[in-house]
Amino acid sequence: MSQTPNPFLAGFLGKCPACGRGSLFSGYLKLADRCASCDQDFAKADVGDGAAVFVIFLVGAIIVPLVLAVELAATPPIWLHMVLWLPLTTALILVLLRPFKASLYTLQFKNNAEEARLDE
């Protein structure tokens, strides 16, 4: 087997972390069961809410300063804030969530991460 692809590039592109060719997703955020190219099993995939947490913090760090700057500069009515910031926030979240989820999974794959266990 060839060298594994860069986990961040594979994650950004939504490609298989083993071969870098097949798709990691079968839906918008649903991971496929297997890679169509190399037959890698994605059944152990469990990134949980990690991607959502990272995306929330990143989008918040982008949107909040913009909202404050607009408020301090122009003091627009609340409806204008909602018209501006709700669609922008939603769009940023939708654009970033899939690559972040894929990147977290590819990093787990590269580092052979698995669920923690207590040995008796």
N, CA and C atoms as a LAMMPS dump frame, in Angstrom:
ITEM: TIMESTEP
0
ITEM: NUMBER OF ATOMS
360
ITEM: BOX BOUNDS ff ff ff
-5.0000000000000000e+02 5.0000000000000000e+02
-5.0000000000000000e+02 5.0000000000000000e+02
-5.0000000000000000e+02 5.0000000000000000e+02
ITEM: ATOMS id mol type element x y z
1 1 1 N 0.841 -1.167 0
2 1 2 C 0 0 0
3 1 3 C 0.889 1.233 0
4 2 1 N 0.481 2.275 -0.714
5 2 2 C 1.273 3.492 -0.809
6 2 3 C 1.147 4.3 0.479
7 3 1 N 1.924 5.354 0.538
8 3 2 C 1.913 6.22 1.71
9 3 3 C 0.536 6.846 1.891
10 4 1 N 0.114 6.98 3.152
11 4 2 C -1.201 7.57 3.415
12 4 3 C -1.174 9.048 3.069
13 5 1 N -2.296 9.579 2.61
14 5 2 C -2.343 10.989 2.22
15 5 3 C -2.292 11.908 3.445
16 6 1 N -2.002 13.167 3.198
17 6 2 C -2.007 14.17 4.255
18 6 3 C -3.41 14.212 4.864
19 7 1 N -3.538 14.067 6.203
20 7 2 C -4.879 14.008 6.794
21 7 3 C -5.677 15.292 6.621
22 8 1 N -5.023 16.438 6.611
23 8 2 C -5.758 17.693 6.457
24 8 3 C -6.239 17.873 5.02
25 9 1 N -5.411 17.501 4.052
26 9 2 C -5.816 17.597 2.653
27 9 3 C -6.932 16.589 2.355
28 10 1 N -6.769 15.365 2.841
29 10 2 C -7.816 14.356 2.636
30 10 3 C -9.11 14.789 3.312
31 11 1 N -8.992 15.372 4.512
32 11 2 C -10.181 15.85 5.21
33 11 3 C -10.847 16.996 4.486
34 12 1 N -10.058 17.955 4.025
35 12 2 C -10.616 19.102 3.306
36 12 3 C -11.348 18.659 2.049
37 13 1 N -10.802 17.664 1.377
38 13 2 C -11.414 17.162 0.141
39 13 3 C -12.47 16.092 0.388
40 14 1 N -12.583 15.584 1.639
41 14 2 C -13.556 14.541 1.954
42 14 3 C -13.194 13.207 1.346
43 15 1 N -11.893 12.919 1.271
44 15 2 C -11.42 11.68 0.656
45 15 3 C -11.048 10.647 1.716
46 16 1 N -10.917 9.413 1.302
47 16 2 C -10.541 8.31 2.182
48 16 3 C -9.174 8.582 2.815
49 17 1 N -9.05 8.395 4.126
50 17 2 C -7.76 8.636 4.773
51 17 3 C -6.716 7.57 4.465
52 18 1 N -7.138 6.435 3.944
53 18 2 C -6.187 5.368 3.637
54 18 3 C -5.57 5.521 2.245
55 19 1 N -6.405 5.806 1.253
56 19 2 C -5.901 5.864 -0.119
57 19 3 C -5.93 7.268 -0.715
58 20 1 N -6.791 8.134 -0.185
59 20 2 C -6.887 9.495 -0.696
60 20 3 C -7.694 9.623 -1.974
61 21 1 N -8.356 8.534 -2.397
62 21 2 C -9.108 8.574 -3.653
63 21 3 C -10.608 8.493 -3.443
64 22 1 N -11.08 7.498 -2.715
65 22 2 C -12.514 7.307 -2.522
66 22 3 C -13.116 8.352 -1.605
67 23 1 N -14.412 8.515 -1.691
68 23 2 C -15.109 9.497 -0.864
69 23 3 C -15.296 8.98 0.555
70 24 1 N -15.12 9.852 1.515
71 24 2 C -15.318 9.507 2.918
72 24 3 C -16.792 9.567 3.298
73 25 1 N -17.578 10.326 2.545
74 25 2 C -18.977 10.559 2.89
75 25 3 C -19.929 9.865 1.925
76 26 1 N -21.081 9.441 2.47
77 26 2 C -22.155 8.932 1.617
78 26 3 C -23.29 9.946 1.552
79 27 1 N -23.279 10.93 2.406
80 27 2 C -24.243 12.026 2.419
81 27 3 C -23.5 13.296 2.787
82 28 1 N -24.249 14.338 3.128
83 28 2 C -23.582 15.604 3.46
84 28 3 C -22.659 15.446 4.661
85 29 1 N -23.143 14.836 5.748
86 29 2 C -22.313 14.61 6.928
87 29 3 C -22.242 13.147 7.337
88 30 1 N -22.893 12.262 6.603
89 30 2 C -22.885 10.837 6.942
90 30 3 C -21.669 10.166 6.314
91 31 1 N -20.876 9.535 7.177
92 31 2 C -19.712 8.82 6.67
93 31 3 C -20.149 7.555 5.945
94 32 1 N -19.449 7.235 4.896
95 32 2 C -19.726 6.005 4.15
96 32 3 C -19.343 4.803 5.011
97 33 1 N -19.873 3.641 4.671
98 33 2 C -19.514 2.415 5.39
99 33 3 C -18.115 1.947 5.007
100 34 1 N -17.777 2.098 3.72
101 34 2 C -16.485 1.645 3.192
102 34 3 C -16.027 2.58 2.084
103 35 1 N -14.739 2.564 1.843
104 35 2 C -14.181 3.311 0.717
105 35 3 C -14.46 2.524 -0.566
106 36 1 N -14.978 3.203 -1.568
107 36 2 C -15.267 2.545 -2.845
108 36 3 C -13.99 2.214 -3.605
109 37 1 N -12.893 2.874 -3.273
110 37 2 C -11.644 2.672 -3.996
111 37 3 C -10.766 1.574 -3.382
112 38 1 N -10.547 1.626 -2.069
113 38 2 C -9.627 0.672 -1.435
114 38 3 C -10.317 -0.27 -0.455
115 39 1 N -11.626 -0.139 -0.286
116 39 2 C -12.428 -0.989 0.59
117 39 3 C -12.077 -0.818 2.077
118 40 1 N -11.52 0.331 2.443
119 40 2 C -11.232 0.618 3.853
120 40 3 C -12.547 0.718 4.617
121 41 1 N -12.609 0.076 5.782
122 41 2 C -13.821 0.086 6.603
123 41 3 C -13.845 1.358 7.45
124 42 1 N -14.952 2.104 7.369
125 42 2 C -15.122 3.317 8.167
126 42 3 C -16.067 3.076 9.346
127 43 1 N -16.336 1.817 9.677
128 43 2 C -17.317 1.492 10.717
129 43 3 C -16.904 2.02 12.089
130 44 1 N -15.608 2.084 12.368
131 44 2 C -15.159 2.562 13.675
132 44 3 C -15.165 4.08 13.764
133 45 1 N -15.623 4.741 12.727
134 45 2 C -15.609 6.208 12.696
135 45 3 C -16.503 6.776 13.775
136 46 1 N -15.93 7.593 14.636
137 46 2 C -16.725 8.25 15.667
138 46 3 C -16.037 9.55 16.05
139 47 1 N -16.376 10.607 15.353
140 47 2 C -15.789 11.902 15.685
141 47 3 C -16.68 12.661 16.659
142 48 1 N -17.85 12.115 16.947
143 48 2 C -18.745 12.747 17.911
144 48 3 C -19.082 14.178 17.518
145 49 1 N -19.094 15.056 18.508
146 49 2 C -19.431 16.453 18.279
147 49 3 C -18.192 17.334 18.165
148 50 1 N -17.032 16.727 18.05
149 50 2 C -15.787 17.492 18
150 50 3 C -15.756 18.511 16.883
151 51 1 N -16.18 18.118 15.7
152 51 2 C -16.159 19.04 14.564
153 51 3 C -17.093 20.214 14.802
154 52 1 N -18.264 19.942 15.361
155 52 2 C -19.219 21.016 15.625
156 52 3 C -18.667 22.018 16.631
157 53 1 N -17.97 21.531 17.638
158 53 2 C -17.384 22.421 18.642
159 53 3 C -16.339 23.326 18
160 54 1 N -15.441 22.748 17.213
161 54 2 C -14.417 23.556 16.538
162 54 3 C -15.05 24.594 15.616
163 55 1 N -16.055 24.188 14.873
164 55 2 C -16.706 25.098 13.933
165 55 3 C -17.427 26.222 14.678
166 56 1 N -18.097 25.893 15.782
167 56 2 C -18.79 26.927 16.56
168 56 3 C -17.794 27.97 17.063
169 57 1 N -16.681 27.524 17.603
170 57 2 C -15.677 28.472 18.095
171 57 3 C -15.089 29.312 16.967
172 58 1 N -14.803 28.692 15.844
173 58 2 C -14.217 29.426 14.726
174 58 3 C -15.198 30.441 14.148
175 59 1 N -16.42 30.015 13.906
176 59 2 C -17.427 30.925 13.349
177 59 3 C -17.733 32.051 14.34
178 60 1 N -17.792 31.717 15.614
179 60 2 C -18.001 32.75 16.625
180 60 3 C -16.877 33.772 16.642
181 61 1 N -15.653 33.301 16.492
182 61 2 C -14.499 34.208 16.471
183 61 3 C -14.498 35.097 15.229
184 62 1 N -15.149 34.669 14.179
185 62 2 C -15.241 35.476 12.958
186 62 3 C -16.427 36.434 13.032
187 63 1 N -17.592 35.921 13.412
188 63 2 C -18.837 36.695 13.351
189 63 3 C -18.937 37.743 14.466
190 64 1 N -18.611 37.377 15.69
191 64 2 C -18.811 38.302 16.815
192 64 3 C -18.058 39.625 16.632
193 65 1 N -16.77 39.622 16.257
194 65 2 C -16.11 40.918 16.034
195 65 3 C -16.758 41.729 14.899
196 66 1 N -17.228 41.035 13.852
197 66 2 C -17.902 41.746 12.766
198 66 3 C -19.205 42.387 13.235
199 67 1 N -19.966 41.658 14.017
200 67 2 C -21.224 42.193 14.556
201 67 3 C -20.935 43.414 15.426
202 68 1 N -19.946 43.298 16.301
203 68 2 C -19.607 44.424 17.178
204 68 3 C -19.117 45.628 16.384
205 69 1 N -18.322 45.401 15.373
206 69 2 C -17.808 46.509 14.558
207 69 3 C -18.951 47.233 13.842
208 70 1 N -19.875 46.464 13.27
209 70 2 C -21.013 47.083 12.588
210 70 3 C -21.893 47.828 13.587
211 71 1 N -22.119 47.238 14.732
212 71 2 C -22.954 47.882 15.754
213 71 3 C -22.339 49.197 16.232
214 72 1 N -21.043 49.183 16.483
215 72 2 C -20.387 50.397 16.963
216 72 3 C -20.253 51.465 15.875
217 73 1 N -20.103 51.035 14.63
218 73 2 C -19.917 51.988 13.53
219 73 3 C -21.232 52.605 13.064
220 74 1 N -22.297 51.818 13.005
221 74 2 C -23.531 52.315 12.383
222 74 3 C -24.777 52.205 13.247
223 75 1 N -24.766 51.396 14.277
224 75 2 C -25.922 51.138 15.133
225 75 3 C -27.184 50.839 14.305
226 76 1 N -27.141 49.778 13.492
227 76 2 C -28.323 49.445 12.689
228 76 3 C -29.418 48.829 13.568
229 77 1 N -30.642 48.792 13.059
230 77 2 C -31.722 48.145 13.825
231 77 3 C -31.467 46.632 13.927
232 78 1 N -32.099 46.027 14.907
233 78 2 C -31.876 44.602 15.168
234 78 3 C -32.257 43.736 13.973
235 79 1 N -33.312 44.117 13.243
236 79 2 C -33.711 43.307 12.089
237 79 3 C -32.619 43.275 11.032
238 80 1 N -31.868 44.362 10.894
239 80 2 C -30.779 44.379 9.915
240 80 3 C -29.631 43.462 10.36
241 81 1 N -29.364 43.452 11.648
242 81 2 C -28.373 42.497 12.172
243 81 3 C -28.794 41.069 11.839
244 82 1 N -30.054 40.764 12.043
245 82 2 C -30.533 39.402 11.78
246 82 3 C -30.442 39.06 10.294
247 83 1 N -30.783 40.018 9.451
248 83 2 C -30.711 39.788 8.005
249 83 3 C -29.262 39.586 7.557
250 84 1 N -28.338 40.281 8.181
251 84 2 C -26.924 40.15 7.816
252 84 3 C -26.274 38.904 8.4
253 85 1 N -26.411 38.719 9.704
254 85 2 C -25.574 37.754 10.409
255 85 3 C -26.128 36.34 10.461
256 86 1 N -27.429 36.161 10.489
257 86 2 C -27.959 34.798 10.514
258 86 3 C -27.619 34.011 9.241
259 87 1 N -27.84 34.57 8.047
260 87 2 C -27.451 33.814 6.844
261 87 3 C -25.936 33.599 6.742
262 88 1 N -25.149 34.614 7.11
263 88 2 C -23.696 34.462 7.042
264 88 3 C -23.208 33.398 8.019
265 89 1 N -23.744 33.405 9.227
266 89 2 C -23.374 32.4 10.226
267 89 3 C -23.756 31.002 9.753
268 90 1 N -24.968 30.865 9.246
269 90 2 C -25.437 29.565 8.755
270 90 3 C -24.575 29.075 7.596
271 91 1 N -24.262 29.959 6.665
272 91 2 C -23.435 29.575 5.514
273 91 3 C -22.037 29.135 5.95
274 92 1 N -21.426 29.884 6.857
275 92 2 C -20.093 29.504 7.343
276 92 3 C -20.117 28.144 8.025
277 93 1 N -21.135 27.913 8.833
278 93 2 C -21.233 26.625 9.514
279 93 3 C -21.382 25.493 8.504
280 94 1 N -22.252 25.664 7.528
281 94 2 C -22.474 24.612 6.532
282 94 3 C -21.24 24.351 5.676
283 95 1 N -20.478 25.397 5.388
284 95 2 C -19.267 25.239 4.576
285 95 3 C -18.158 24.555 5.37
286 96 1 N -18.027 24.865 6.649
287 96 2 C -16.9 24.372 7.446
288 96 3 C -17.136 23.025 8.119
289 97 1 N -18.369 22.655 8.387
290 97 2 C -18.631 21.463 9.181
291 97 3 C -18.14 20.175 8.526
292 98 1 N -18.391 20.007 7.253
293 98 2 C -17.977 18.772 6.568
294 98 3 C -16.449 18.61 6.53
295 99 1 N -15.669 19.643 6.116
296 99 2 C -14.213 19.455 6.13
297 99 3 C -13.637 19.246 7.533
298 100 1 N -14.226 19.881 8.54
299 100 2 C -13.737 19.677 9.905
300 100 3 C -14.028 18.26 10.381
301 101 1 N -15.224 17.753 10.073
302 101 2 C -15.564 16.384 10.465
303 101 3 C -14.638 15.387 9.77
304 102 1 N -14.415 15.583 8.483
305 102 2 C -13.534 14.684 7.735
306 102 3 C -12.1 14.773 8.246
307 103 1 N -11.633 15.97 8.566
308 103 2 C -10.266 16.124 9.077
309 103 3 C -10.1 15.435 10.429
310 104 1 N -11.093 15.565 11.299
311 104 2 C -11.008 14.875 12.591
312 104 3 C -10.95 13.363 12.395
313 105 1 N -11.772 12.844 11.477
314 105 2 C -11.733 11.401 11.245
315 105 3 C -10.404 10.97 10.641
316 106 1 N -9.883 11.716 9.69
317 106 2 C -8.617 11.317 9.071
318 106 3 C -7.471 11.392 10.08
319 107 1 N -7.526 12.351 11.017
320 107 2 C -6.509 12.401 12.07
321 107 3 C -6.637 11.203 13.011
322 108 1 N -7.873 10.822 13.332
323 108 2 C -8.071 9.616 14.148
324 108 3 C -7.517 8.395 13.424
325 109 1 N -7.787 8.303 12.14
326 109 2 C -7.309 7.168 11.345
327 109 3 C -5.785 7.139 11.32
328 110 1 N -5.17 8.279 11.047
329 110 2 C -3.706 8.341 10.945
330 110 3 C -3.023 7.973 12.254
331 111 1 N -3.626 8.379 13.375
332 111 2 C -3.024 8.128 14.684
333 111 3 C -3.545 6.879 15.366
334 112 1 N -4.307 6.062 14.637
335 112 2 C -4.875 4.83 15.167
336 112 3 C -5.633 5.058 16.467
337 113 1 N -6.341 6.158 16.563
338 113 2 C -7.109 6.484 17.76
339 113 3 C -8.339 5.592 17.836
340 114 1 N -8.649 5.164 19.034
341 114 2 C -9.856 4.389 19.238
342 114 3 C -10.422 4.735 20.597
343 115 1 N -11.589 4.192 20.866
344 115 2 C -12.273 4.494 22.117
345 115 3 C -11.43 4.062 23.312
346 116 1 N -11.437 4.878 24.353
347 116 2 C -10.666 4.575 25.558
348 116 3 C -11.27 3.364 26.267
349 117 1 N -10.393 2.554 26.882
350 117 2 C -10.833 1.382 27.622
351 117 3 C -10.138 1.346 28.98
352 118 1 N -10.789 0.78 29.928
353 118 2 C -10.174 0.541 31.221
354 118 3 C -9.734 -0.925 31.271
355 119 1 N -8.449 -1.138 31.426
356 119 2 C -7.954 -2.514 31.523
357 119 3 C -8.095 -2.976 32.962
358 120 1 N -8.572 -4.207 33.108
359 120 2 C -8.755 -4.729 34.455
360 120 3 C -7.559 -5.517 34.886
